[in-house]
Every structure is written in C-alpha cells, then in structure tokens.
Amino acid sequence: MSEHDPRDLVVIALSGVQRYITESRTTADAANASDIMARLATEAAIQLTGDGAELVIPARADPSAAPNRIVALTAAGNGADLARAAADRVRSECRAWTAHLFGASRDVPGFPEVMWTVAPAGTGGYADQWKTAQTALTARKRLRAFDYPERTGTRPCAVSPRWPSEKSPPPGVPRHERGSELSAGVWLKRRWHATPALPSTHSRGFPSTASIASTPFRARVLDAWTAPGVRGLVAELSAAARDVMGENRFRSLEGAVPALDRAGQDGLRQWFVRGAGWWVTPETWNADTLTHEYGIPGSPVDTGAVRRGRRATEELAEAVGADANPYYAVLAADLDGLGAHLSAAPVTRERHRRVSDRLGDLSRAHGRRVQVDHSGVTVYSGGDDLLAFLPAETALEAAQACRDEVDENPTTLSCAVLFAHQGSPLHTAIARSRELLVEAKGVPNKNAVAVGYITGSGARSHTVRSWSSDRVADALGTLRAFEPRTGGAAPTSEDRGLSPRLVNDLYAERAALTDLAASPHRKTYEAEVARLVLRHGGSARQARDLVNLGRSEYGESSHAPVPLAAARVAVFLRRQAW
C-alpha cells in the first residue's frame, strides 16, 4: 500500500471469547466453544476476502488457527461497508446454527459480540492507520452492548446465568441431559459436535478430564494388551461399567486422546480408548456416587457390579505396575506484549504478515508439542495463545516445550499450569488457570510461569516466577526439589527426596523465618532453612534451591521469601505429577 494505492484499514474483533470457553461444564463444551468462535472469525475473514479485501492478520481464512481479531485492507471508501457486512455475516451464521439445532430461531442476547473499526485511506500511511484503528478499537471496547434478555418465564441458564434457559432442549438430546436448564448459546456448544449439519471440528467428540488424566495408565495397558490376563481384566471392567451405566449411556463414547487413537483396534480396545477413562480409577467405584449419577430414583446401582469394577481396576493396576492418576492439568499460555510488538516500528503490512505467518507456525508447533509429544489435547492453539488439557505427568514438560518453541520469536511466552482433580468443576479449573496466567504476566518483564493446583477437596496453592533468573535458572526443573532421584547405586543424601513434612515446619516457623530473611540476618535465615532441610532428609543443594525459590517468588507473596508456596507445589508435584 502506498500513497498511489490508498486503502482503508479494517479491524474486526470478536469479544467474550474467553468467557464463552470458560463457562463450560465439560471438556467438549470448552472445545466446542473454541471451535464455534474460530468458525465465526473465519466467516468474517471469508466475507472480507469475498468482497475483495486483502487479509493481513490472519494471512488466510483458516478455522484451525483463527484469531479473534481480523485485520484487512479494502478499497478506499469501502471499509465501513465491508466491515459491517462481515459483522452481519458472523451474526447471521450464528443465528442459522442455533435455528438448525432447535428447528426454529432462538435468541442469544449479546452473542456473538462483534466490534469493528475502520481507519480510512486519508488517515495517512499504514502505520498511521494502524495507530488510529487500535485507538478506536480500544475506545470501542469500553462501550458494552447492554442487550438484556426479555423475561421468558424460565430460570437462568445453569452454566451461563446471564442468559435464560430454554423451555425445552433441542431434538436428539440424550435422555440423561433433557432436564438440563441451559440457554440456546450453551446448548449450541453442548450439541455442536453431535449435530451432523453443524461444521464441527470434533465430530467424534472430545476426551473428558478423566480420559486425559488416565492417558499414561491406559497407554501402559494397551502396550501390555497381550500379556496374560490383561485383556480379560479390561473385559471385566467393561462389563461392570455397562451394568452400572445402562446400555444406552455405555454405548455413548467420547472422543479419543490422539496419543491413544491407534488404528485397527477391536471393539473392546475401542471402548478402553474412548470410554474407560473414568472407570480405571478405583475411587470412581463408589456406590453412592454412581447411584447419584446413573441410578434410577429409589433404585441404587448394582453393588455387585461396583465391587467387580473396583476389583478389576485394582488388578489391572497390579498387572501393569502402575496406578491411574486422577489428576490432569490445564495449560494456558499467551505471548507477552504482542500488541506492543505489532505497534513497534517499522509498522508495515509486510511485517504484520510475517508475524501472522509466524503465529500460524507456532499454532501448528504447539499442537504437535501438546498432542503428539505429551499426550494431551488442545482446546485452541492460535500461535499467540494456547489452552490445552494434559495428563499430570507430562504437563510441565509440555509447558517448557511450548516456551522453547517460541524462542522469543516474535516475543516471549508466559504460561500457567493448573493441576486439578478429574472430578472437580471444569469451569473452576479453566478460570483458575487464566488467573494464574494473569499473575505470570504481572511479573516484571513478563516471560514467567505459574504452577498451581486444586485438590479434590478444594485445597489450593500456586507459585509464580520468571522462567529463568539470576536466582533460579530453571523455574520448572527447580520445583523437583522434593523428587527422589532414581537409578544407580544406593541413594546418597543428594539423591533422597525431601520429606513433605518440611512444609509443616516452614508453615509453623514462617513468621520467625520472615524476620530472619530481612537484612542483616540473611545468612542466618539461609542457615536455618538449611537446618530444616537437612532435618527432613534433604541436602545442601536442596536447601539452596528452596531459598532461591522463595526469593524469586511472585505468587503467594505474603510468605515470601519463605519458600512455603513453592514447597507446597513441589510436594504436590511429587505426589501427583512425577
């Protein structure tokens, strides 16, 4: 674009994406919500290119890596008309999907919320137009569309209470879901993958949190499938699950974790891959819990089936020499200061296109790192941001791999890893991961990582620090302070893992340690931490690691520099992630 080829600069943004994804009861809801928003952004891009506009960000209309912001150049004087047409197409497509789902039109107030702005050709060159468009879009975001729903006589939606629930579910909803009080917008993401005419990426469903958490265990079982007794134990587990669930729900399989989706699997193996995730954990086999989920009022589930199922899971764990882990992890990541990077000189469409191409490369690379290398599943991977679910055993390695993939091109990457129990509310885990990501990006100069957990009972803690600093060169590796080293000869004091009881002493003496940590008593503080570490079976190296973790803490700062937060997280990781 030059003075001899003046064009309008159009910027279109979809608002509320994170909220729509976070307000999810299941992993399929979250993945479908992301897919819906990506499809809507793609519709805007398709409309613009069809009307003759030139895409800048993204470089092409691709729903697999569609950002929620579209930047395009149009003929001078056409920008507003083309932006309005693109926004109208987004809204009309969403209405059409909802109408197809219900068989009649349904209103979802304020959704999707599409914002757009145009920097006309006369504003100046591309750099001036970019600055004008960003300023206008920022101002537009301060104005909210107060599109309140009319009174419908129904209760608020159980998942997104800002919308009213529908009086009846859409056709084809399974019997056990028909009593759900959900709005049209939530029903759309609930049934997105299960309605053939809708353009879902996940037509075979999406794996549950339990399926993701148990992936390493089930991979071991599949590897030992031909070993004596293993297939028979899986058959017993399958029969017990069928007796508890009933035939209809037993046949309703979820999506497979890509790492387990192997070709040529027979019916029993297919069930183990797509239906057994919840059932391989012994704690699942609780008669009261299963009656609440699967029983008929006044009629509990078959307690004999419950006993058989529990016995099969225990014997299966013994056969493969491992237990199923009930914890999974949410990985949230975001490029640091991408907006500032795009606005830094030189601001040209060619440079913006190169950044857009780089984001596309990162989107694909992060997807491979999560799904191929670390047995997880991605909810979205746009290059500039990432949301994924992973087994607890591989989550920290996946976060490190995604950070290494970026390598400060175009900017640094901040991450949050939140470990959660498979039975805990999903929306809580996603929301908490986003909160931890905000804390990581609040570290001076950003480029940081937050690691936290929420146990099945609700206990939680987290720790935040730079990926690398003068005190801690490897933020994630140093959290292995409580992990015993294995292999080789008999363990020495340098090899033994710290006793988790150290956390109790740190908590009991936190006030005195905080006073000692202040100058001029720094050496005394370090000596006292070392005494506690040695008392609990640790080493001088582990004491130094804990001192440095405390002094580099940006998370639960009320205890810093006492390494209480880092110690709590490290103990959790020892028990559930390594």
Disulfide bonds with the S-S distance in Angstrom:
none
